[in-house]
Amino acid sequence: MPVFASKKLPLEETWGEKLRQKRHYQNLKIEDIAKTLNIRTEYLIALEEERFDKLPSGLYGKNFLKQYAIFLGFKPADLLTVWDSQSAEYSPNDPFSRKTIKPHKFIVLPKIIRNTLIASAVLICFLYLIFYFKNITSLPKLTIIYPVKNLLTSKNSIIVGGWVEPGAEITINNENVLNNNNGYFSQKVNLKKGLNNLIITAKKKYSQTQVIAREILVE
């Protein structure tokens, strides 16, 4: 009966071992390489031994590996891929190896806050439209300073004056009257003997008409 002898399969070489064997194969001293690359000897030894704690973190150590690999004749892409995975596990908080977070990531609001802000903005716009519509359709303010109600006079003319809401048109007995920017108006009105009825109206573009009447008796 044949006897089978068990053999151990060779372990897969690590990238550090590949560097060391390549250097030995080329009969190179690590001190000479350090001088040529201007990299400290202990860093090259740390690369061959995969000692991350002896290497500068982040991009510095990675750049040393790239230079060393190219010098020995390796294509550094494969070695750098393994470096990234192992170095990330060793120093996940290294500021030089972390990905930069884009500024807009910091200003993302929770969904409930975003919806609340949108709802508030819509409500404000709705309330503003209500206020605006009410303002343009409500009766304009009109105050008659002179003449007073039921005036008795012997004069054949009188000054009608008062205040009206700015932007409103005013008439006295269907005749337009000018008012200044503050809404003040003053107009001379001729009177006849007996009872005179003065009808003062004010109206905005889309509003109803505000009406005030004055009766004046001329002796």
C-alpha positions in Angstrom: 0.0 0.0 0.0 1.6 3.3 -1.1 2.4 5.8 1.7 1.5 9.4 1.1 3.8 12.0 2.8 2.1 15.2 3.6 3.8 18.4 2.4 3.1 21.9 3.5 2.0 24.3 0.8 4.2 27.4 0.6 2.4 30.5 2.0 1.7 33.3 -0.4 4.4 35.9 -0.2 3.4 39.2 1.3 4.3 42.4 -0.4 7.0 43.0 2.3 8.6 39.7 1.5 8.5 40.4 -2.2 10.4 43.6 -1.6 13.0 41.9 0.5 13.5 39.0 -1.9 13.8 41.3 -4.9 16.5 43.3 -3.2 18.4 40.1 -2.2 18.1 38.8 -5.8 19.7 42.0 -7.1 22.3 41.8 -4.4 21.5 45.3 -3.1 22.2 46.7 0.3 19.3 48.4 1.9 21.7 51.2 3.1 22.7 52.0 -0.5 19.1 52.1 -1.6 18.2 54.5 1.3 20.9 56.9 0.1 19.8 56.7 -3.5 16.1 57.3 -2.7 16.8 59.7 0.1 14.6 57.6 2.4 15.7 56.7 5.9 17.0 53.1 6.2 14.6 52.2 9.0 11.7 53.2 6.8 12.8 50.7 4.1 13.3 48.0 6.7 9.8 48.8 8.1 8.4 48.4 4.5 10.0 45.0 4.1 8.7 43.9 7.6 5.3 45.6 7.0 5.7 47.5 10.3 3.2 50.3 9.9 4.0 51.6 13.4 7.5 52.5 12.2 6.4 54.3 9.1 5.0 57.8 8.5 1.2 57.5 8.3 -1.0 58.2 5.3 0.5 59.5 2.0 4.1 59.7 3.2 4.4 56.0 3.9 2.5 55.2 0.7 4.9 57.3 -1.3 7.9 55.6 0.2 6.5 52.2 -0.8 5.9 53.5 -4.4 9.4 54.7 -4.7 10.9 51.6 -3.3 8.8 49.3 -5.5 9.7 51.2 -8.7 13.4 51.2 -7.8 13.4 47.4 -7.4 11.5 47.0 -10.7 8.0 46.3 -9.5 4.8 47.7 -11.0 3.6 49.5 -7.8 -0.2 49.3 -8.5 -0.7 45.9 -6.9 1.5 46.7 -3.9 -0.3 50.0 -3.3 -3.7 48.3 -3.4 -2.7 45.9 -0.6 -1.1 48.8 1.2 -4.3 50.8 1.2 -6.4 47.9 2.7 -3.8 47.1 5.4 -2.9 50.7 6.3 -6.6 51.6 6.6 -7.1 48.8 9.2 -4.0 50.0 11.1 -4.7 53.7 11.2 -8.4 54.5 10.2 -8.2 57.9 11.9 -5.1 59.1 10.0 -6.0 62.6 8.6 -3.8 62.0 5.5 -5.5 58.8 4.5 -9.1 59.8 5.1 -11.3 60.8 2.2 -12.2 64.5 2.1 -15.8 65.0 3.0 -17.5 67.5 0.7 -18.8 70.6 2.4 -22.4 70.0 1.3 -22.5 66.8 3.3 -22.3 68.9 6.5 -25.4 70.9 5.7 -27.8 68.0 5.0 -30.8 68.6 7.3 -32.9 65.8 8.7 -36.0 65.2 6.6 -38.4 66.4 9.3 -36.6 69.7 9.6 -36.5 70.2 5.9 -40.2 69.5 5.5 -41.0 71.9 8.4 -39.0 74.7 6.7 -40.8 74.0 3.4 -44.2 74.0 5.1 -43.4 77.3 7.0 -42.3 79.0 3.7 -45.5 77.9 2.0 -47.6 79.1 5.0 -45.9 82.5 5.0 -46.5 83.0 1.3 -50.1 82.0 1.7 -50.6 84.4 4.6 -48.9 87.2 2.6 -51.3 86.6 -0.3 -54.3 86.8 2.0 -53.0 90.0 3.5 -52.3 91.5 0.1 -55.7 90.5 -1.3 -57.5 91.9 1.7 -55.5 95.1 1.5 -56.3 95.8 -2.2 -60.0 94.9 -1.8 -60.9 96.5 1.6 -62.6 99.9 1.8 -60.0 102.7 1.8 -59.7 104.9 4.9 -61.3 108.3 4.5 -61.4 111.1 7.1 -63.2 114.4 6.5 -61.7 117.2 8.6 -63.8 120.0 7.2 -66.7 120.7 6.9 -68.4 119.3 9.9 -71.8 117.6 9.8 -74.9 119.7 9.3 -73.0 123.0 8.8 -74.9 126.3 8.6 -73.1 129.1 6.7 -73.7 132.3 4.8 -70.7 131.8 2.4 -71.2 130.8 -1.2 -68.1 128.4 -1.2 -66.4 126.1 1.2 -63.1 124.2 1.5 -63.4 120.4 1.8 -60.3 118.8 3.3 -59.3 115.6 4.8 -57.2 112.5 4.6 -57.5 109.4 2.4 -55.5 106.2 2.2 -52.6 106.7 -0.2 -53.2 105.2 -3.6 -57.0 105.8 -3.4 -58.9 108.0 -5.8 -61.2 110.6 -4.3 -64.1 112.5 -5.7 -66.4 115.3 -4.5 -69.8 115.2 -6.2 -68.3 113.0 -8.9 -65.4 115.4 -9.6 -61.9 114.1 -9.1 -59.8 115.6 -6.4 -56.0 115.5 -6.2 -54.3 114.3 -3.0 -50.6 114.3 -2.1 -48.3 111.3 -1.4 -49.5 111.3 2.2 -53.1 111.2 1.2 -54.0 114.8 2.3 -56.5 116.6 0.0 -58.1 120.0 -0.1 -60.7 121.2 -2.6 -62.8 124.4 -2.9 -66.5 123.7 -3.6 -69.0 126.3 -4.7 -72.4 126.4 -2.8 -75.8 127.5 -3.7 -78.5 129.1 -1.5 -80.4 126.5 0.5 -79.4 122.9 1.2 -76.2 121.5 -0.4 -75.3 117.9 -0.4 -71.7 117.0 -0.6 -70.8 113.3 -1.5 -67.2 112.5 -0.9 -66.0 109.1 -2.2 -62.7 107.2 -2.1 -61.9 104.0 -4.0 -58.9 101.8 -4.6 -58.4 100.0 -7.8 -60.0 96.7 -6.7 -62.0 97.8 -3.7 -65.5 98.9 -3.1 -66.3 102.6 -2.7 -66.1 104.4 0.7 -68.7 107.2 0.8 -69.1 110.1 3.3 -71.9 112.7 3.0 -72.1 116.2 4.3 -75.1 118.5 4.3 -74.5 122.3 4.3 -77.2 124.9 4.6 -76.5 128.3 3.0 -78.5 131.2 4.4 
